Amino acid sequence: LFCCLMAGYSSILEIIHLGYLEMNHLLDVLLSTAASTVRGWRGTSGSKQVQPPKRALMLFDREDDAECRLVREALTELNLDVSIIPCPKKGSRFTADLVALSGSKQVPFLYDPNVDYGMRGAKNVVEYLFNQYRGEAPPSALLPSLSGVIRANLAWAVRLTGHLYAKPSIEPEEPLTLYGFESSPYTRLVRERLCQLELPYRLINLGKQQWADMGPAKMRLKPGAYKPLPNTKRDAFLKQYGKVQVPFLIDPNTDTEMFESADIIAYLDKTYAK
């Protein structure tokens, strides 16, 4: 009888714990949604015309930095993929690489191996990206004006998490891959954990390119079967996985592929956190 009571008690505690985790995740999603709303959902739409570089761009990034946010928004709007090198506060895994390339610890720092050129600061990076990959000046909303930086900082402030500090982790042999786009509230939660754990990853931007893309994956605003633009990254993703939903994580180190932000975060903590 005692064993049965203890087993039942353990089950109740597990249910309470799971419920607590689910409520925490729901709160995180709501606050992340508020952050995107403060920024006017910049970093949602992606260009229909893409000039992908032959070699992946490299961005030294900190998820809670206002200028880094502006750069990531620009990358989504240009529909450019990028290798993210996370540099959270008190992190050290990639400090030497950053200093070697840029001569400074300042982020954001973008390196374009296609032209062997690097630059730091949101203004320089955003202007370069638009000039190099769209042939035009960037919209003023993506430049670090006083109001733009204030709004970008406010977007992080409403997350109520404070700064993202590095957490001890196991370094993967190969970078992970994350499908998403900047303003996605669910993708942001995964990017935050990747940043904290200093896990490098290839970010594949799946910005929304048409009216039919708008809305959550399970409840799009346009009725009927979902049809992305042909011959796009969204089209290829739909053909391979049967739906277009972000975030989606690929970990080549463990042959893992998975949807759902809560599951991805739990996986990252279990696999890489110390």
C-alpha positions in Angstrom: 0.0 0.0 0.0 2.8 2.4 0.9 4.5 1.7 -2.4 1.3 2.4 -4.3 0.8 5.7 -2.4 4.4 6.8 -3.1 4.0 5.9 -6.8 0.8 7.9 -6.9 2.4 10.8 -5.1 5.3 10.8 -7.6 2.9 10.8 -10.5 1.0 13.8 -9.1 4.3 15.7 -8.6 5.3 14.9 -12.2 2.0 16.1 -13.5 2.3 19.3 -11.5 5.9 19.8 -12.8 4.8 19.3 -16.4 1.9 21.7 -15.9 4.3 24.2 -14.4 6.7 23.8 -17.4 3.8 24.2 -19.9 2.5 27.4 -18.1 6.0 28.8 -18.1 6.3 28.1 -21.8 2.9 29.7 -22.6 4.0 32.8 -20.7 7.2 32.9 -22.7 5.3 32.6 -25.9 3.0 35.5 -24.9 5.9 37.7 -23.9 7.7 36.8 -27.1 4.6 37.8 -29.1 4.5 41.1 -27.3 8.2 41.7 -28.3 7.4 41.2 -32.0 4.3 43.5 -31.6 6.5 46.3 -30.2 8.7 46.0 -33.3 5.7 46.2 -35.6 6.4 42.6 -36.7 9.5 43.6 -38.5 11.3 40.5 -39.7 8.2 38.7 -40.9 8.1 39.2 -44.6 10.7 37.8 -46.9 11.7 39.0 -50.4 10.3 37.0 -53.3 13.4 37.7 -55.3 16.5 36.2 -53.7 20.2 36.5 -54.6 21.6 33.8 -52.3 25.4 34.0 -51.8 27.4 31.0 -52.8 29.0 30.8 -49.4 27.0 31.3 -46.2 27.2 34.7 -44.5 28.5 34.6 -40.9 27.0 36.7 -38.1 28.4 37.0 -34.6 25.2 37.7 -32.7 23.6 38.2 -29.3 19.9 37.5 -29.2 19.2 40.3 -26.6 21.1 43.0 -28.4 19.1 45.7 -30.1 21.5 46.2 -33.0 21.7 42.5 -33.6 17.9 42.4 -33.8 18.0 45.0 -36.6 20.5 42.9 -38.5 18.4 39.7 -38.1 15.3 41.6 -39.3 17.2 42.7 -42.4 18.3 39.1 -43.1 14.7 37.9 -42.9 13.4 40.7 -45.2 16.2 39.9 -47.7 15.4 36.2 -47.4 19.1 35.5 -46.7 20.4 32.5 -44.7 23.2 33.0 -42.3 25.6 31.1 -40.0 24.9 32.4 -36.5 27.9 32.5 -34.0 26.2 33.2 -30.6 28.1 35.5 -28.3 26.0 35.9 -25.1 27.1 37.9 -22.1 29.9 36.2 -20.2 30.3 33.8 -23.0 33.8 32.9 -24.2 33.5 30.1 -26.8 33.8 32.3 -29.8 35.5 35.4 -28.4 38.9 34.6 -29.9 37.3 34.0 -33.4 35.4 37.3 -33.1 38.4 39.3 -32.1 40.6 37.6 -34.8 38.1 38.6 -37.5 37.0 42.0 -36.3 39.7 43.2 -33.8 36.9 43.8 -31.3 34.4 42.0 -29.1 31.5 44.2 -30.4 28.4 42.6 -31.9 26.8 42.5 -34.4 29.7 41.6 -36.7 29.0 40.2 -40.1 31.6 38.4 -42.3 30.9 37.8 -45.9 33.3 35.1 -47.2 32.1 35.7 -50.8 34.0 39.0 -50.8 36.3 38.4 -47.8 34.8 41.4 -46.1 33.6 42.0 -42.6 31.9 44.9 -40.8 30.4 45.6 -37.4 27.5 47.7 -36.1 23.9 47.5 -37.3 24.2 50.6 -39.7 27.2 49.2 -41.6 25.9 45.7 -41.7 22.3 46.5 -42.8 23.5 49.0 -45.4 25.9 46.4 -46.8 23.3 43.7 -46.9 20.8 45.7 -48.9 23.4 47.2 -51.2 25.1 43.9 -51.9 22.1 41.6 -52.1 19.2 43.9 -53.3 21.1 46.8 -54.9 19.3 49.5 -53.0 19.4 51.4 -49.7 17.7 49.8 -46.7 14.4 51.1 -45.2 15.0 53.6 -42.4 13.1 51.4 -39.9 16.0 48.9 -40.1 18.7 51.4 -39.3 19.8 52.2 -35.8 18.2 55.6 -35.4 17.5 56.7 -31.8 13.8 55.7 -32.1 14.7 52.4 -33.8 17.2 51.4 -31.1 14.7 52.4 -28.4 12.0 50.3 -29.9 14.4 47.4 -30.4 15.5 47.6 -26.7 11.8 47.9 -25.6 11.0 44.8 -27.6 13.5 42.9 -25.5 12.4 44.6 -22.3 8.9 43.2 -22.6 10.4 39.7 -22.6 11.0 40.3 -18.9 14.0 37.9 -18.9 16.8 40.3 -18.4 20.1 39.7 -20.2 21.0 36.4 -21.7 24.1 35.1 -20.0 26.0 32.1 -21.2 25.3 28.7 -19.7 27.8 25.8 -19.5 27.3 23.5 -22.4 28.8 20.8 -24.6 30.1 22.1 -27.9 28.7 20.2 -30.9 31.0 18.8 -33.5 28.8 20.2 -36.3 26.6 23.3 -36.3 22.9 22.8 -35.9 20.3 24.1 -38.4 17.2 26.2 -37.5 14.4 27.1 -39.8 12.5 30.2 -38.8 12.2 33.9 -39.2 13.0 36.9 -37.0 9.6 37.9 -35.7 8.3 34.3 -35.0 7.6 34.2 -31.3 8.2 30.5 -31.1 11.5 30.6 -33.1 12.7 33.4 -30.8 12.5 31.1 -27.8 14.7 28.5 -29.5 17.2 31.2 -30.6 17.5 32.4 -27.1 18.4 29.0 -25.8 20.9 28.4 -28.6 22.5 31.7 -27.7 22.7 30.9 -24.0 24.3 27.5 -24.7 26.7 29.1 -27.3 25.6 26.6 -29.9 26.4 27.7 -33.5 23.7 27.1 -36.1 22.7 27.8 -39.7 19.6 30.0 -39.7 17.4 29.3 -42.7 15.0 32.2 -43.1 11.5 31.2 -44.1 10.0 34.7 -44.1 6.4 35.1 -45.4 6.4 35.9 -49.1 2.7 36.3 -49.9 -0.8 36.7 -48.4 -1.3 32.9 -48.3 1.7 32.5 -45.9 0.2 34.8 -43.3 -1.1 33.4 -40.0 0.0 30.4 -37.8 0.9 27.2 -39.6 -2.2 25.4 -38.3 -4.6 28.3 -38.9 -3.6 30.4 -41.9 -5.6 33.5 -42.8 -6.3 32.3 -46.4 -8.7 29.4 -46.5 -8.0 26.2 -48.4 -4.9 24.1 -49.0 -1.7 26.0 -48.3 0.4 26.7 -51.4 3.7 28.5 -51.1 5.3 30.2 -54.0 6.8 27.6 -56.3 10.5 27.0 -56.4 11.1 28.7 -53.0 12.5 27.5 -49.7 9.0 27.3 -48.3 7.9 25.2 -51.3 10.9 22.8 -50.8 10.2 22.6 -47.1 6.5 21.7 -47.7 7.5 19.0 -50.2 10.0 17.5 -47.8 8.2 17.7 -44.5 4.5 17.9 -45.4 3.9 21.3 -43.7 5.6 24.7 -43.3 5.9 25.3 -39.6 8.7 27.0 -37.6 10.8 26.5 -35.6 12.2 23.4 -37.1 15.6 22.1 -35.8 18.0 19.7 -37.4 20.9 18.4 -35.4 23.3 16.4 -37.6 25.2 15.3 -34.5 22.4 13.1 -33.3 20.4 12.7 -36.5 17.5 14.6 -34.9 14.8 16.6 -36.7 12.0 18.2 -34.7 9.2 20.8 -34.6 7.7 22.6 -31.6 9.6 25.1 -29.6 9.0 23.5 -26.2 10.3 20.1 -27.4 13.3 21.7 -29.1 14.3 23.6 -26.0 13.9 20.5 -23.8 16.1 18.6 -26.3 18.8 21.3 -26.3 18.9 21.3 -22.5 19.0 17.5 -22.3 21.6 17.1 -25.1 24.0 20.1 -24.6 23.5 21.8 -21.3 25.8 20.8 -18.5 
